[in-house]
């Protein structure tokens, strides 16, 4: 294996974390900017019903994801040492698991189409089975680079994969592929990423089917399955329940509103967690250091994410019409409600890498089990009020889930609830002040075209947020600036 594992005792470990964050997040930002430009163009050309059909297939794909063996990758990263033979064994297991998933999806496809009463769903699922076959070529190189805290190479590969996926999506939309555009674009991105990861790490994709000595690795990966299964139930219950009741058009409006409001938590938090997990794993012998680092991460991340979420809620009408076009105007009320739930989701998903790094995947499983009961129950109640009821279910139930998560996952690292509240206060408080200012300006404006209205409200919100930071959270703002621009090693947690 060409890459060397990172060592938490090295003097440059903090700088390595900072470099990893900048490479991982920076590449994600560039890739997402490209993806969003193409996505917005594609959305304008496709219909809400196309996205409704696609959302139905995602329930099946995401449900199968918990069996794709990615827990083995976490086991490889969390392990103290790893050798080439163990990597080949893991690759062999991944090939068997994902080949089986592809065959299983072919068998399930007609049943899913019958459940949704949409024959097209079966054809879409059959083609999407190709996604599983790329997973082994992505996962093992990802573990190698994660252990080395090397995120420069995957950053470059991810950018190339994003370009390939965007090119396919744009070609499909312009060529009239309809919903198939949404199927072929991710397939292209996944396979380009798999080939690129193998080339970037020099990993020889030669499997070993001699599984002697893999007990600990498989046991750790299996211990994550419960949490992953519960998470899938929690995150897919709304589409599963709504897809049976709602028409594709209404489901498409709700699904794309959820996509828009979850952009930050789904696209930017996972890359940061990719860095956080191996970093926390290297610090697992010092829980107090992890707690200190976690609170700092929460403080800085909410300072960035909360103004985005609350800004979406305050400008939902002109935002949707400007980005998606007039035919998506009915999506705005969904965005206004769902955006208010996303700060809680952002905080909640940050706990998983801490629990896993401390060797406590059972904690993640317990948290996910609570979510797997709480969120579907909320959706079953909400669907009685139509698609809008699903949005309200998010806002009512997720703050409760976040509080439970903080209690269960915070205890092993000695995290106090008061410390967590102090960490969230700057970003959330200043964002609330910003949202109030934006709504006040919006009421003063005369009737204007959506792009012009949005063009006034966004700068007004930015100025209001900056003013709130300078008045109420100047220290946190300086901390964020220092993280980006400084060259000296970061200050470590006090003993």
C-alpha positions in Angstrom: 0.0 0.0 0.0 1.6 3.2 -1.2 0.0 5.6 1.3 1.0 5.8 4.9 -1.4 6.0 7.8 -1.7 9.3 9.6 -0.5 9.5 13.2 -2.4 11.6 15.8 0.8 12.0 17.9 2.6 13.8 15.1 3.2 17.5 15.5 1.6 18.1 12.1 -1.5 16.1 12.7 -3.7 19.2 13.2 -2.3 20.7 10.0 -3.1 17.5 8.2 -6.7 17.7 9.4 -6.9 21.3 8.2 -5.4 20.3 4.8 -7.8 17.4 4.5 -10.8 19.6 5.3 -9.8 22.2 2.7 -9.2 19.6 0.0 -12.3 17.6 0.7 -14.6 20.6 1.2 -13.0 22.7 -1.5 -13.3 20.0 -4.1 -16.9 19.4 -3.0 -17.7 23.1 -3.4 -16.3 23.2 -6.9 -18.0 20.0 -7.9 -21.3 21.0 -6.4 -21.2 24.4 -8.1 -20.8 22.6 -11.4 -23.5 20.1 -10.5 -26.0 22.7 -9.4 -25.6 24.7 -12.6 -26.4 21.6 -14.6 -29.1 20.4 -12.1 -31.0 23.7 -12.3 -30.8 23.5 -16.1 -32.1 19.9 -16.1 -34.9 20.7 -13.6 -36.2 23.4 -15.9 -36.3 20.9 -18.8 -37.8 18.0 -16.9 -41.2 17.8 -15.2 -42.0 17.3 -11.4 -43.5 13.9 -12.3 -40.1 12.7 -13.6 -38.6 13.6 -10.2 -41.5 11.8 -8.5 -40.8 8.6 -10.3 -37.1 8.9 -9.6 -37.8 9.4 -5.9 -39.7 6.2 -5.8 -36.7 4.2 -7.1 -34.4 5.9 -4.6 -36.3 4.3 -1.7 -35.3 0.9 -3.0 -31.7 1.9 -3.7 -31.2 3.6 -0.4 -32.8 0.7 1.5 -30.3 -1.7 -0.2 -27.4 0.6 0.6 -27.1 -0.6 4.2 -26.1 -4.0 2.8 -23.5 -2.8 0.4 -20.6 -3.5 2.9 -19.5 0.0 3.6 -19.2 -1.0 7.3 -16.1 -2.9 6.2 -14.6 0.4 5.1 -15.2 1.9 8.5 -13.6 -1.1 10.1 -10.5 -0.7 7.9 -10.3 3.0 8.8 -10.9 2.4 12.5 -8.4 -0.5 12.7 -5.0 0.3 14.3 -3.1 -1.4 11.4 -4.1 -2.8 8.0 -2.2 -4.9 5.5 -2.6 -5.6 1.8 -4.1 -9.1 2.3 -6.8 -7.6 4.5 -7.6 -5.1 1.8 -7.9 -7.9 -0.8 -10.2 -9.8 1.6 -12.4 -6.8 2.0 -12.5 -6.3 -1.7 -13.7 -9.9 -2.2 -16.4 -9.5 0.3 -17.5 -6.2 -1.3 -17.7 -7.9 -4.7 -19.9 -10.7 -3.4 -22.2 -8.4 -1.4 -22.8 -5.9 -4.2 -23.2 -8.5 -6.9 -25.9 -10.1 -4.8 -27.6 -6.7 -4.3 -27.6 -6.1 -8.0 -29.3 -9.5 -8.6 -31.8 -8.9 -5.8 -32.8 -5.5 -7.2 -33.6 -7.2 -10.6 -35.9 -9.5 -8.7 -37.6 -6.8 -6.6 -38.1 -4.4 -9.4 -41.6 -5.7 -10.5 -42.8 -5.8 -6.9 -41.8 -2.2 -6.4 -43.6 -1.1 -9.6 -46.7 -2.9 -8.4 -46.6 -1.2 -5.0 -46.4 2.3 -6.5 -48.7 1.4 -9.4 -46.1 2.8 -11.7 -44.8 0.3 -14.3 -41.9 2.6 -15.3 -40.3 2.1 -11.8 -39.4 -1.5 -12.7 -37.4 -0.5 -15.8 -35.6 2.2 -13.9 -34.6 -0.1 -11.1 -33.2 -2.7 -13.4 -30.8 -0.3 -15.0 -29.9 1.3 -11.6 -28.5 -2.1 -10.5 -25.3 -1.1 -12.3 -24.6 1.3 -9.4 -23.9 -1.6 -7.0 -21.2 -3.1 -9.2 -19.1 0.1 -8.9 -19.1 0.2 -5.1 -16.1 -2.2 -4.5 -13.9 -0.1 -6.7 -14.8 3.0 -4.7 -14.9 1.7 -1.1 -11.5 0.0 -0.7 -9.4 2.9 -2.2 -11.5 5.3 -0.1 -10.4 3.4 3.1 -6.7 3.6 2.0 -6.9 7.3 1.4 -8.9 7.9 4.6 -6.4 6.2 6.8 -3.6 8.3 5.3 -5.7 11.5 5.7 -5.0 12.1 2.0 -8.0 13.9 0.5 -6.2 15.6 -2.4 -6.3 12.6 -4.7 -10.0 11.8 -4.1 -10.8 15.5 -4.5 -9.4 15.5 -8.0 -11.1 12.2 -8.9 -14.4 13.5 -7.5 -14.2 16.6 -9.6 -13.6 14.6 -12.7 -16.6 12.3 -11.8 -18.8 15.3 -11.2 -17.9 16.6 -14.7 -18.8 13.3 -16.3 -22.1 13.0 -14.4 -23.0 16.6 -15.3 -22.2 16.0 -19.0 -24.4 13.0 -19.1 -27.2 14.8 -17.3 -27.1 17.8 -19.6 -26.9 15.5 -22.7 -29.9 13.5 -21.5 -32.1 16.5 -20.8 -31.3 18.2 -24.1 -31.9 14.9 -25.9 -35.3 14.3 -24.4 -34.4 11.3 -22.2 -36.9 12.4 -19.5 -36.6 10.5 -16.2 -33.8 8.4 -17.7 -31.6 11.5 -17.5 -31.7 11.1 -13.7 -30.7 7.4 -13.9 -27.7 7.5 -16.3 -26.0 10.6 -14.8 -25.2 9.0 -11.4 -24.2 5.7 -13.0 -21.6 7.6 -15.1 -20.3 9.5 -12.0 -20.0 6.4 -9.9 -18.1 4.4 -12.5 -15.7 7.3 -13.3 -15.1 7.7 -9.5 -14.4 3.9 -9.1 -11.9 3.8 -11.9 -10.3 7.1 -10.8 -9.9 5.9 -7.1 -8.2 2.7 -8.2 -5.7 4.6 -10.4 -5.1 7.3 -7.7 -4.2 4.8 -5.0 -2.5 2.1 -7.0 -4.7 -0.5 -5.4 -4.7 -3.7 -7.4 -8.4 -4.8 -7.6 -7.5 -8.5 -7.1 -10.0 -10.0 -4.6 -9.2 -12.7 -2.1 -11.9 -15.1 -1.2 -9.9 -16.6 1.6 -11.8 -15.0 4.5 -9.9 -16.5 7.4 -9.0 -13.8 9.9 -11.7 -11.4 8.8 -13.9 -12.0 11.9 -13.2 -8.8 13.7 -13.5 -6.7 10.5 -16.8 -8.4 9.6 -18.1 -8.1 13.2 -17.4 -4.3 13.3 -19.0 -3.8 9.9 -22.0 -5.9 10.9 -22.4 -3.8 14.1 -23.0 -0.8 11.9 -25.7 -2.6 9.9 -28.4 -2.0 12.5 -27.7 1.7 12.6 -27.6 1.9 8.8 -30.8 0.0 8.5 -32.6 2.2 11.0 -31.2 5.3 9.2 -32.6 4.1 5.9 -36.0 3.5 7.5 -35.9 7.0 9.0 -34.7 8.8 5.9 -36.8 7.0 3.3 -40.1 6.6 5.2 -41.5 9.9 3.8 -41.2 8.9 0.1 -42.2 5.3 0.9 -45.4 6.5 2.6 -46.1 9.4 0.3 -45.4 7.5 -2.9 -48.3 5.2 -2.2 -50.7 8.1 -1.6 -49.5 11.1 -3.6 -49.5 11.7 -7.4 -46.0 11.8 -9.0 -46.4 15.6 -9.5 -47.0 16.4 -5.8 -44.4 13.9 -4.7 -41.9 15.5 -7.1 -42.6 18.9 -5.6 -42.0 17.6 -2.1 -38.9 15.5 -3.1 -37.2 18.5 -4.9 -38.0 20.8 -2.0 -36.3 18.3 0.3 -33.4 18.1 -2.1 -33.0 21.8 -2.2 -33.1 22.3 1.6 -30.8 19.3 2.2 -28.1 20.4 -0.2 -25.8 21.6 2.6 -26.4 18.7 5.0 -26.2 16.0 2.3 -23.4 17.4 0.1 -21.1 19.2 2.6 -21.5 17.4 5.9 -20.6 14.0 4.6 -17.2 15.2 3.2 -16.5 16.8 6.6 -17.5 13.6 8.4 -15.2 11.7 6.0 -12.4 13.8 7.5 -13.8 13.8 11.0 -14.1 10.0 11.4 -10.4 9.1 10.8 -9.3 12.2 12.7 -11.5 11.2 15.7 -10.3 7.6 15.3 -6.7 8.7 15.7 -7.7 10.5 18.9 -9.9 7.8 20.4 -7.8 7.4 23.5 -8.5 11.0 24.5 -12.3 11.5 24.6 -12.0 15.0 26.1 -10.0 16.1 23.1 -12.7 14.7 20.9 -15.4 16.6 22.8 -13.4 19.9 22.5 -12.9 19.3 18.8 -16.6 18.4 18.3 -17.9 21.6 19.9 -15.5 23.7 17.8 -16.7 21.9 14.6 -20.4 22.5 15.6 -19.8 26.2 16.3 -18.0 26.8 13.0 -20.3 24.6 10.9 -23.5 26.1 12.1 -22.1 29.6 11.6 -22.0 28.7 7.9 -25.1 26.5 7.5 -27.7 28.3 9.6 -27.8 31.5 7.5 -28.2 29.3 4.4 -31.2 27.4 5.9 -32.9 30.4 7.5 -32.2 32.4 4.3 -34.0 29.7 2.3 -37.0 29.8 4.6 -37.2 33.6 4.4 -36.9 33.9 0.6 -38.6 30.6 -0.4 -41.0 32.2 -3.0 -38.5 34.2 -5.1 -35.8 31.6 -4.6 -37.8 28.7 -6.1 -39.2 30.8 -9.0 -35.8 32.1 -9.8 -33.9 28.8 -9.7 -36.5 26.4 -10.9 -38.9 28.4 -13.0 -42.6 29.2 -12.8 -43.8 25.7 -13.1 -42.1 24.8 -9.8 -43.7 27.8 -7.9 -45.9 25.5 -5.8 -42.7 24.1 -4.3 -42.0 27.3 -2.2 -44.2 26.4 0.8 -42.4 23.1 1.2 -39.0 24.8 1.1 -40.1 27.4 3.7 -41.0 24.6 6.2 -38.3 22.1 5.5 -35.5 24.6 5.7 -36.3 25.3 9.3 -35.7 21.7 10.2 -32.3 21.4 8.6 -30.2 23.1 11.3 -31.3 20.3 13.6 -30.5 17.6 11.0 -27.0 19.2 10.4 -26.2 18.9 14.1 -27.7 15.4 14.5 -25.6 13.8 11.7 -22.4 15.2 13.1 -22.5 12.7 16.0 -22.2 9.5 14.0 -18.4 9.7 13.2 -17.7 10.4 16.9 -19.5 7.3 18.1 -18.0 5.1 15.4 -14.5 6.5 16.0 -14.8 5.7 19.7 -15.6 2.1 18.8 -19.2 2.5 19.8 -21.3 1.8 16.7 -24.0 0.5 19.0 -24.6 4.1 20.0 -25.2 5.1 16.4 -27.5 2.1 16.1 -29.6 3.2 19.1 -29.9 6.7 17.8 -31.0 5.5 14.4 -33.5 3.1 16.1 -35.1 6.1 17.8 -35.3 7.9 14.4 -36.7 4.8 12.7 -39.6 4.9 15.1 -40.1 8.6 15.5 -39.8 9.9 11.9 -42.1 7.2 10.3 -44.7 7.8 13.0 -44.5 11.5 12.2 -44.9 10.9 8.5 -47.9 8.6 9.0 -49.6 11.4 10.9 -48.4 14.0 8.4 -49.6 12.3 5.3 -53.2 12.7 6.4 -52.7 16.4 5.5 -51.1 15.6 2.1 -47.6 16.4 0.9 -47.5 19.5 3.2 -48.0 17.3 6.2 -44.8 15.5 5.4 -42.9 18.7 5.5 -44.5 19.7 8.9 -43.5 16.2 10.2 -39.8 17.1 9.6 -40.1 20.3 11.5 -42.0 18.8 14.5 -40.1 15.6 14.9 -36.4 16.3 14.1 -35.7 18.7 17.0 -36.8 15.9 19.3 -34.5 13.4 17.6 -31.6 15.8 17.7 -32.0 16.3 21.5 -32.1 12.5 22.0 -29.0 12.0 19.9 -27.1 14.6 21.9 -27.9 12.7 25.1 -27.0 9.3 23.8 -24.0 10.1 21.6 -22.6 12.9 23.7 -22.2 10.9 26.9 -19.2 8.7 25.8 -17.1 11.7 25.1 -18.2 13.6 28.2 -20.2 16.2 26.2 -22.4 18.4 28.3 -25.7 19.8 26.9 -24.8 23.3 28.0 -21.5 23.1 26.0 -23.5 22.0 22.9 -26.0 24.9 23.4 -23.1 27.4 23.6 -21.6 26.0 20.4 -24.9 26.3 18.5 -25.8 29.7 19.8 -23.7 32.0 17.6 -24.8 30.6 14.3 -28.4 29.9 15.1 -28.9 33.2 17.0 -27.4 35.4 14.4 -29.3 33.6 11.6 -32.6 34.2 13.4 -31.8 37.9 13.5 -30.9 37.8 9.8 -34.2 36.0 8.9 -36.2 38.6 10.7 -34.4 41.4 8.9 -35.0 39.8 5.5 -38.7 39.3 6.1 -39.0 42.9 7.2 -37.3 44.1 4.0 -39.5 41.8 2.0 -42.7 43.3 3.4 -41.4 46.8 2.4 -40.7 45.9 -1.2 -43.3 46.7 -3.9 -44.3 43.9 -6.3 -41.2 42.8 -8.3 -40.1 40.0 -10.5 -38.7 37.1 -8.6 -35.1 37.4 -9.7 -35.1 41.1 -8.8 -36.7 40.5 -5.4 -34.2 37.8 -4.6 -31.4 40.0 -5.8 -32.4 42.6 -3.1 -33.2 40.1 -0.3 -29.9 38.1 -0.5 -27.5 41.1 0.0 -29.8 42.5 2.7 -29.6 39.2 4.5 -25.9 39.0 4.1 -25.4 42.5 5.6 -27.8 41.7 8.4 -26.0 38.5 9.3 -22.6 40.1 9.2 -23.9 42.9 11.4 -25.3 40.4 13.9 -22.0 38.5 13.9 -20.0 41.6 14.6 -22.3 42.6 17.5 -23.0 39.2 19.0 -20.4 36.7 17.9 -17.3 38.5 16.9 -15.0 35.9 18.4 -16.6 33.0 16.5 -16.3 35.0 13.3 -12.6 35.5 13.9 -12.2 31.8 14.7 -13.7 30.9 11.3 -11.5 33.4 9.4 -8.4 32.1 11.2 -9.3 28.5 10.2 -9.2 29.5 6.6 -6.3 32.0 6.4 -3.9 31.0 9.1 -0.6 29.3 8.4 0.4 28.4 11.9 -0.6 25.0 13.4 -4.1 25.1 15.1 -4.3 25.3 18.8 -4.8 21.9 20.3 -7.4 21.0 23.0 -6.3 21.7 26.5 -5.2 18.7 28.5 
